[in-house]
Structures are given as structure tokens and as C-alpha cells.
Amino acid sequence: MVKIAVNGALGRMGSRILNLAYQSRDFQIVGVFEHAENEHLGKSMALLLGLTELSKLKLSAVSSKALKGCQVLIDFSSPPGTRKCLEAALRSKTAMVIGTTGLGPDGEEAIRRASKRLPLLFSPNMSIGANFLFELARTAAARLKAGYDIEIIEAHHRLKKDAPSGTAKKIAEVIAKEKGWDLDKVARFGRQGVTGERANEEIGIHAVRAGDIVGDHTVLLSGAGESIEITHRAHSRDAFARGALAAAAFLAGRPKGLYDMQDVLK
């Protein structure tokens, strides 16, 4: 049984992770965290999420002391929240699964530095299916050598704060690496005005924000007379939550280093 804690416990993802872990015999929930200003700090999880057997487990802010006895901390919060988790995990020597997006270059560099001292798993998308999409995109980029224009379209709910999604960026990175392209030079984030003809070495990346869309990602490869679309569509956040728990089970007991969901799939 893996002892886990969740940061962002009352969020859309954190609450689903907790509910699925609560129903599983493979995990023991030993910590639940939110930011220090959260109005519900100190309240029990039985009251907050209806997890009746966790009545003695109280919501708190993350700290190295609160991580005592925890094997893996799962973080789905915000860039500042992830920073605080990294600091606490380093002090307590706790492994971390990080699903927070929008971290930026500085945040990702902080993760790389921490992984030299801790086992960390970082992925912009914890869904098993979405990670298979990365492999399909890589294969398509390798097999379709020339004559196919590549566009990535992602759609999420209206409350998502960062764009394009971390998953869309990862797809673009996978394709660019396979093609031998510099992503900073070939990425086109939407188009407006007189853009001229499309370059051969170009990856279009487009973001849609509407309603309560959980997460859709499509890779479009279009050539003369035909198009290929590879799509992953999340029907609920449980797909990401199950992946995060699989990542936690994988990470428990691993040596220090930086892992991703591809390692889990292997």
C-alpha cells in the first residue's frame, strides 16, 4: 500500500484523485493540502469531500512536517503551489508526482534541479491515452517525411488559466524533435492578419476555451488530397486521476531522477 498526500486537494483534479484513492486498496491517504489562505484549512475530509473514514484527516498547508510518513506527494495546484511542494519534499525527502501546468521555464528548471535529489515524475498530462497520443504523433512525424502540414488543436474548459495546454506543447515538442526542427522557430500559436503562405517547417498550435470541456487534443496532418487526424478526448477527469495514481505507484521506492508517464507505460 502506497502512502500518498495530495496538494490541491479541493481542486477539480485533487478531489478526483482523493476519491479514487479512497476507493482503492492500493493507497493510503496520509495528507491533504491547500494553499495557506484557504478558508477550509483545519476541516476534516469527511466534511469537505464526504470521505467518511478520513474524519481524522484535516486539510492543511503543505510542509515537510506534514509530509512525515508520506511516500509520494501528488501535486495538482498552481506554479507557486508546486514551488512550495518542492521545498517541502526536498526537506522531507518525499517523492513527487507533478501534474501542474503553466510552470514556465523557471518552474521546470526547479523540477530538474530537485530531481537530482529526489524521485520526481512530471507530466503535462497523466492520462494513459494522452501519453499514447504522444507516441502516435511521433510515429506519424517519422513516417510522413514531407508534404504533410502539421497542426495541433486543443480545447479545454473556460476556467483553464494557461494556454496552449501543456499537452499541446508536449505534442509539439515530440514532433519537432522527431523532425529535427527547432520548436522555438517553427511553432505558430494561432494566426491573424496577412500571414503569407504556410512554411513547410511549421507546427500550428491552437487553443480553444469553452464551457466545461475536460480536455481534447487533435494532431492534424494534411497533405495533397488527404488528411489524417489523431485525437484524444478525455470524457472525465478520472482518466487523469487514474494516471496520477498509477504514477504514484510507479514512483514509490524509485531512485532519484526525473521520470515521466512514458516510464510508467513502459
C-alpha positions, -999 to +999 in steps of 0.1 A: +000+000+000+014+033-011+011+062+013+002+094-006-006+130+000-024+154-024-017+191-028-046+210-044-069+186-026-101+206-031-095+213-068-111+196-098-082+171-101-072+168-065-107+158-054-109+131-080-075+117-071-086+115-035-119+099-043-103+072-064-075+066-039-101+063-011-119+036-031-087+017-037-069-009-016-036+001-031-033+036-015-034+051+020-041+089+021-019+104+048-020+141+038-043+167+021-031+202+013-043+235+000-027+270-001-022+287+033-051+312+027-077+285+020-108+291+042-112+254+048-079+247+065-084+226+096-116+210+085-118+172+081-120+154+047-152+137+059-168+171+059-152+186+028-154+157+004-176+132+022-147+107+027-162+094+059-133+071+070-109+101+068-127+121+095-094+125+115-075+137+084-075+175+084-068+199+055-036+218+060-009+237+041+020+216+028+051+214+049+080+190+055+064+181+089+030+174+073+048+150+048+061+128+076+052+092+067+043+101+031+059+081+003+046+102-027+032+137-028+008+143-058+007+179-068-021+194-090-022+230-079-005+262-093+030+272-101+035+288-066+019+258-050+043+235-069+073+255-057+061+251-020+057+214-026+092+211-040+107+229-010+088+207+015+095+175-004+133+183-006+134+188+032+113+156+039+129+136+011+095+127-003+089+116-039+066+138-060+042+134-089+036+168-105+007+174-129+006+212-125+009+230-159+019+266-168+051+263-148+072+281-173+110+276-179+119+286-143+094+262-128+105+233-150+142+241-142+133+239-105+119+204-111+150+193-129+172+206-101+151+188-074+152+156-094+189+153-087+180+147-051+145+131-053+125+108-075+101+131-094+076+124-121+065+153-141+040+152-170+016+178-186-010+150-190-014+120-167-039+102-189-026+069-203-044+075-236-030+110-240+005+097-234-002+071-261-011+100-283+025+113-280+037+080-294+013+081-323+023+117-331+059+107-330+053+078-354+033+099-378+060+126-378+086+099-386+067+081-413+052+111-431+085+126-442+074+155-464+043+171-479+021+170-448+014+201-428+010+197-391-015+215-368-023+209-332-057+219-318-066+217-281-098+225-263-104+229-226-129+244-201-133+281-198-116+282-164-083+269-175-057+295-169-028+286-192-027+283-230-018+264-250-021+234-228+010+216-215-002+186-235-003+205-268+032+218-261+044+183-254+029+170-287+047+199-305+080+190-287+077+154-297+070+162-333+097+188-336+123+165-320+114+137-345+116+161-374+149+177-362+133+211-360+139+239-335+104+243-319+110+279-310+114+287-347+087+265-362+058+269-337+029+292-348+005+300-320-027+308-339-028+331-369-041+365-376-039+390-404-019+386-436+004+357-426+016+347-461+019+312-473+024+285-448+061+274-443+070+238-449+086+236-415+058+248-393+037+235-364+005+253-358-008+253-322-043+265-314-062+268-281-100+267-276-115+277-242-152+270-238-178+256-214-168+226-194-146+207-219-124+184-199-096+182-225-094+174-262-063+172-283-060+167-321-030+163-343-039+172-379-016+161-407-028+173-440-013+167-474-023+168-511-057+152-514-059+138-479-058+145-441-051+124-411-064+133-376-052+117-344-075+127-314-076+120-277-107+132-259-110+130-221-146+122-210-139+129-174-110+139-151-109+103-138-087+095-167-061+119-154-066+109-118-061+072-125-029+080-144-017+101-114-023+072-091-005+048-114+024+073-115+025+074-077+025+036-075+053+035-101+074+062-083+073+047-048+107+033-039+123+045-071+158+061-071+162+098-075+158+112-110+133+127-134+106+104-148+075+109-170+044+089-179+063+072-207+083+055-180+050+044-164+037+030-197+069+010-202 
